[in-house]
Amino acid sequence: MAATDAHLAARDAGAATTLRAGWSTELLGYDFGFGHPMTSDRIDLAIALAAQLGLLDRPDVEVVGARAASDEVLATVHDPAYVAAVHAAAEHGVPDLARGLGTRDDPLFPQMHDAAARVVAGTLDAVRAVWERRTQHAVNVGGGLHHARPGAASGFCVYNDAAVAIRDVLASGARRVAYVDIDAHHGDGVQDIFWDDPRVLTVSVHETGHALFPGTGYPTEIGGRGAEGTAVNVALPSRTGDAGWLRAVDAVVPAVVREFAPDVLVTQHGCDTHRLDPLATLRVSVDAQRVAAHLLHDLAHEVSDGRWVALGGGGYAILDVVPRTWAHLLGIASHRPVDPSTPVPEEWLAVVRQRYGREAVARMTDDAPATFVPWSRGYDPADDVDRAIRATRAAVFPALGLDPDLD
């Protein structure tokens, strides 16, 4: 799918850029150390590939760094005692296991507070720029730390950048914000923070919690009292591939987001759904991830006047998946999508050879058709994916005033 002339023309006259991309070498400080899946090489390689593809040097694309968010800003979501604990853990190297600091998932590193606070500031800047019409779209591939809780680190996530940014744009006047998470893991932290807030819709399409961390995200989780219908969860069977994954996204996400009618759309593009990812067991291709990013981009133009902030998230196949997926995301967000048949630049491949001693995938595609049968074609009760989709639609669509059998 190519960007249309209408999309290129849709940029608000007051917006200085089409895309604001968050990136500086300081963001590479968010790294839990040798052997940990959450290596900053993921971000470094993704940005380098996007740059080699010519996505970042266009006049309507602005690349900006990020300062560290202040403790006051962090405290809009996180308990002040927790923020103080992160400072102490980073400065003195003393674990605080009750707050998730110093665990196997979240080991301590000296710049932990500063690095995590920079990630928050990058996403906060992205949302503010979109809300204030300084740019149409914004991407922070280092963001999307969706497991962090108000009082604890969790699942490689120290501070919850998406939640801080959403709370900020609500305080700035947005009436409703939709958050859509297509990471393999349930977006539990963002969901729980806004569980009782009817102004925030959280949608997560993920591998079932029966098989995967954090063990949550079931269809019956639909939001707290007074906010019923604002938490939407599709828990997919392990080993779901392109056709089922895209069918699930298409069967749930557009309908609930359209009905909610957000002023801003925030999306999380964790690419650990890929079949090569070592931490999850979905079987999605780069091509399907690209299709989903196009769907979310087009949805933003439809429902929120193009106000779209896209974040990174999980993804631990750091050579063959993460750089290509997020380069596609940056291309889509700049309204100049990369043709899947495009060769990966030789200069980038040479860096991978030198640094890792092996070849990386040489084209921007997995040669997957990335097609699916729309839900409107009918429901198969014998199909595991269809049963998962149906469970979500039955649980949450009525609370939003939607018909689970028709909409």
C-alpha positions in Angstrom: 0.0 0.0 0.0 1.5 3.3 -1.0 0.9 6.6 0.7 -1.8 8.5 -1.2 -1.7 12.0 -2.5 -4.5 12.8 -0.1 -2.4 11.8 2.9 0.5 13.9 1.7 -1.9 16.8 1.3 -3.6 16.2 4.6 -0.8 17.6 6.7 -2.1 20.6 8.5 -0.9 23.9 7.2 0.4 24.8 10.7 2.5 21.6 11.0 6.2 22.2 10.4 6.9 18.6 9.5 5.3 15.4 8.4 7.4 13.3 10.8 9.2 14.0 14.0 11.5 11.1 14.8 13.0 10.8 18.3 16.6 9.9 18.2 20.0 10.7 19.8 22.9 8.6 20.9 22.0 9.3 24.5 19.0 7.1 24.0 21.3 4.1 23.6 21.9 4.3 27.3 18.8 2.3 27.9 20.5 -1.1 27.9 20.4 -3.8 30.6 23.9 -5.1 29.8 25.6 -8.0 28.0 23.4 -10.9 27.3 20.1 -9.2 28.1 17.5 -9.2 25.3 16.8 -5.5 25.8 20.0 -4.3 24.1 20.3 -0.8 22.7 21.7 -2.3 19.5 18.1 -2.8 18.5 17.6 1.0 18.3 21.0 1.8 16.9 20.6 -0.7 14.0 17.0 0.4 13.3 17.9 4.1 13.1 21.0 3.3 11.0 19.0 1.3 8.5 16.3 4.1 8.3 19.1 6.6 7.6 20.7 4.4 5.0 17.3 4.1 3.3 17.1 7.9 3.1 14.1 8.2 5.4 15.6 10.7 7.9 17.2 13.3 5.6 14.1 14.8 4.0 13.1 18.4 4.5 9.8 17.5 6.2 11.4 15.0 8.6 12.8 16.3 11.9 15.1 14.2 14.0 15.2 15.4 17.6 17.0 14.2 20.8 15.6 14.0 24.3 16.5 15.4 27.6 15.7 13.4 30.8 12.1 13.9 32.0 11.9 15.6 35.4 10.9 13.7 38.5 7.8 16.0 38.6 6.8 14.8 35.1 7.5 11.1 36.0 5.3 11.5 39.1 2.2 12.2 37.0 2.2 8.4 36.6 4.8 6.9 38.9 4.9 7.0 42.7 7.5 9.5 43.9 8.9 6.8 46.2 9.4 4.6 43.2 11.2 7.4 41.3 13.4 7.9 44.3 14.1 4.2 44.4 15.2 4.2 40.7 17.6 7.1 41.5 19.0 5.3 44.4 19.4 2.0 42.6 21.2 3.6 39.7 23.5 5.7 41.9 24.3 3.1 44.5 23.7 -0.2 42.7 21.5 -1.5 45.5 18.6 -3.7 44.3 15.1 -3.0 45.4 13.4 -6.3 44.5 10.0 -5.2 45.9 10.0 -2.5 43.3 11.3 -4.8 40.5 14.7 -3.2 40.5 17.6 -5.6 40.3 15.6 -8.6 39.1 16.6 -10.9 36.2 14.2 -9.0 33.9 15.3 -5.5 35.1 18.9 -5.7 36.3 20.5 -2.5 37.5 22.8 -0.4 35.4 24.4 2.9 36.4 22.4 5.2 34.1 19.1 3.5 34.7 17.2 6.5 35.8 18.6 9.0 33.3 18.2 6.6 30.3 14.7 5.6 31.2 13.7 9.3 31.8 15.1 10.2 28.4 12.8 7.5 26.8 9.9 9.2 28.6 10.9 12.6 27.4 11.2 11.4 23.8 7.6 10.1 23.8 6.3 13.1 25.7 7.9 15.4 23.1 6.3 13.3 20.4 2.8 13.6 21.8 3.2 17.3 22.5 4.4 18.0 19.0 1.5 16.1 17.4 -1.0 17.7 19.7 0.3 21.2 19.1 0.4 20.6 15.3 4.1 21.1 15.1 4.2 17.8 13.2 1.6 15.5 11.8 3.1 12.2 13.0 5.8 11.3 15.5 7.8 8.1 16.1 10.0 7.1 19.1 11.3 3.6 18.4 13.0 3.6 21.8 9.6 4.1 23.5 6.8 1.7 24.1 7.9 0.5 27.6 4.4 -0.7 28.3 4.9 -3.0 31.3 6.2 -0.4 33.8 3.8 0.1 36.7 3.3 3.2 38.9 5.4 1.7 41.7 7.6 -1.0 40.0 9.7 -1.9 37.0 8.5 -4.9 35.1 9.3 -6.8 31.9 12.4 -4.7 30.8 10.4 -1.5 31.5 11.5 1.1 34.1 9.2 4.0 33.4 6.0 3.9 31.3 6.6 6.5 28.6 3.3 5.9 26.9 1.3 6.5 30.0 3.2 9.7 31.0 2.6 11.1 27.5 -1.1 10.1 27.4 -1.7 11.7 30.8 0.1 14.9 29.6 -1.9 15.3 26.4 -5.2 14.8 28.4 -4.0 17.6 30.7 -3.3 19.7 27.6 -6.9 19.4 26.4 -7.4 16.2 24.6 -10.8 14.7 25.4 -10.0 11.1 24.4 -6.8 9.2 23.5 -6.7 5.7 22.0 -3.7 3.4 22.7 -3.2 0.4 20.4 -0.6 -2.2 21.3 0.4 -4.9 18.8 3.4 -6.2 20.8 3.5 -10.0 21.4 3.1 -9.3 25.1 0.0 -7.8 26.7 0.2 -4.0 27.2 -0.6 -4.5 30.9 1.0 -1.4 32.4 -0.8 1.1 30.2 -4.1 -0.7 30.6 -3.8 -0.8 34.4 -2.8 2.8 34.7 -6.0 3.9 32.8 -8.3 1.1 33.9 -10.8 3.5 35.5 -10.4 6.4 33.0 -13.1 6.5 30.4 -11.0 9.1 28.4 -8.4 6.4 27.4 -9.1 3.4 25.2 -6.4 0.7 25.5 -6.4 -2.0 22.9 -3.9 -4.9 23.0 -3.5 -7.7 20.4 -1.1 -10.2 21.9 -0.2 -13.9 22.5 -2.3 -15.4 25.1 -1.3 -14.9 28.8 -1.7 -18.6 29.3 1.6 -19.0 27.4 3.4 -15.7 27.7 4.4 -13.0 30.2 2.8 -11.1 31.8 -0.1 -13.6 32.0 -2.8 -11.1 31.6 -4.9 -9.6 28.8 -7.9 -11.7 28.6 -11.1 -10.7 26.7 -13.0 -10.3 30.0 -10.7 -7.4 31.0 -12.8 -4.6 29.7 -12.1 -1.6 32.1 -13.1 -0.5 35.5 -16.4 0.8 36.9 -17.5 3.8 34.8 -15.0 2.9 32.1 -16.4 -0.4 30.8 -15.4 -1.0 27.2 -12.2 1.1 27.3 -9.9 -1.9 27.8 -9.9 -4.2 24.7 -7.9 -7.4 24.7 -7.4 -10.0 21.9 -5.5 -13.0 23.4 -4.3 -15.0 20.4 -3.2 -18.7 20.4 0.5 -19.3 20.3 2.0 -19.9 16.8 -0.6 -17.6 15.2 0.7 -16.6 11.8 0.1 -13.7 9.4 -3.4 -14.6 8.3 -4.8 -15.0 11.8 -2.9 -12.1 13.3 -3.9 -9.6 10.6 -7.5 -11.0 10.7 -7.6 -10.3 14.5 -6.2 -6.8 14.2 -8.7 -6.0 11.4 -11.6 -7.6 13.2 -11.3 -5.6 16.4 -9.0 -2.5 16.2 -10.7 -0.3 13.6 -14.2 -0.8 14.9 -13.4 0.1 18.6 -11.1 3.0 17.7 -13.7 4.5 15.3 -16.4 4.2 17.9 -14.2 5.8 20.6 -13.3 8.7 18.2 -10.0 9.7 19.9 -8.3 13.1 19.4 -4.9 11.3 19.3 -3.9 7.8 18.4 -0.8 6.3 20.2 0.4 2.9 18.9 3.0 0.5 20.1 4.8 -1.6 17.5 6.7 -4.3 19.4 7.9 -6.6 16.7 8.4 -9.7 18.9 5.4 -11.1 17.1 7.8 -12.2 14.4 8.5 -15.9 13.9 12.2 -15.4 14.6 11.7 -13.7 17.9 13.3 -15.7 20.8 10.9 -14.6 23.5 7.5 -15.3 22.0 5.9 -17.9 19.8 3.7 -16.0 17.3 4.6 -16.6 13.6 4.2 -13.1 12.0 6.3 -11.8 9.2 7.9 -8.3 8.6 5.4 -8.0 5.8 2.4 -8.5 8.0 3.9 -6.0 10.6 4.2 -3.5 7.8 0.5 -4.1 6.8 -0.6 -3.5 10.4 1.4 -0.3 10.6 -0.3 1.0 7.4 -3.7 0.1 8.9 -2.9 2.1 12.0 -1.5 5.0 10.0 -4.6 5.2 7.9 -6.9 4.9 10.9 -5.2 7.9 12.5 -6.0 9.9 9.3 -9.5 8.7 9.5 -10.3 9.2 13.2 -7.9 11.7 14.7 -7.1 14.1 11.8 -3.7 12.4 11.4 -2.6 12.9 15.0 -0.5 9.8 15.4 2.4 8.8 17.7 4.0 5.5 17.0 6.4 3.8 19.5 8.7 0.8 19.4 8.5 -1.7 22.2 9.6 -5.4 22.2 11.5 -7.2 19.5 14.6 -9.3 20.2 15.6 -10.6 16.8 17.9 -7.6 16.6 19.5 -8.1 13.2 16.9 -9.7 10.9 13.6 -8.3 12.3 13.7 -5.1 14.4 15.6 -2.8 12.0 13.5 -3.7 9.0 10.2 -3.5 10.9 10.9 -0.2 12.4 12.4 1.2 9.2 9.1 0.4 7.5 7.3 2.1 10.4 9.4 5.3 9.9 8.8 5.2 6.1 5.0 4.8 6.6 5.0 7.7 9.2 6.9 9.9 6.8 4.3 9.2 4.0 7.1 7.6 2.0 6.8 3.8 2.6 9.6 1.5 1.7 8.8 -1.0 -1.1 9.2 -4.5 0.4 11.4 -5.5 -2.5 14.0 -2.8 -1.7 17.4 -4.3 -1.0 18.9 -3.6 2.4 21.7 -1.1 1.8 25.1 -2.8 1.5 26.7 -0.3 3.9 24.3 -1.4 6.6 24.9 -5.1 5.9 28.6 -4.5 6.1 28.2 -3.0 9.6 26.3 -6.1 10.7 29.0 -8.4 9.2 31.8 -6.4 11.0 29.9 -6.2 14.3 28.3 -9.6 14.5 30.2 -11.8 12.1 27.2 -12.9 10.0 24.9 -12.0 7.2 21.6 -10.2 7.8 18.5 -10.5 5.6 19.3 -8.7 2.4 15.8 -7.3 1.5 13.1 -5.4 3.2 10.7 -8.3 3.0 10.2 -11.9 4.2 8.5 -12.7 0.9 5.3 -13.4 2.8 2.0 -12.5 1.1 0.6 -11.0 4.4 -3.0 -11.5 3.4 -6.0 -12.4 5.4 -9.7 -13.0 5.2 -11.8 -10.2 6.7 -14.0 -11.0 9.6 -17.0 -9.9 7.5 -16.6 -13.0 5.4 -17.8 -15.1 8.3 -16.8 -16.8 11.6 -15.4 -20.3 11.9 -16.2 -21.7 15.4 -13.7 -24.5 14.8 -10.8 -22.1 14.3 -8.8 -21.1 17.4 -8.0 -17.6 16.2 -11.7 -17.0 15.3 -12.7 -18.1 18.7 -10.3 -15.7 20.3 -11.6 -12.8 18.1 -15.2 -13.8 18.9 -14.5 -13.8 22.6 -13.1 -10.3 22.5 -16.0 -8.9 20.4 -18.6 -10.6 22.6 -17.0 -9.3 25.8 -16.4 -5.7 24.9 -18.3 -4.6 21.8 -21.7 -4.3 23.6 -20.1 -1.9 26.2 -19.1 0.3 23.3 -22.5 0.2 21.7 -21.2 -2.1 18.9 -22.8 -5.3 17.7 -20.3 -8.2 18.0 -22.0 -9.9 15.0 -22.1 -7.0 12.6 -19.7 -4.1 13.3 
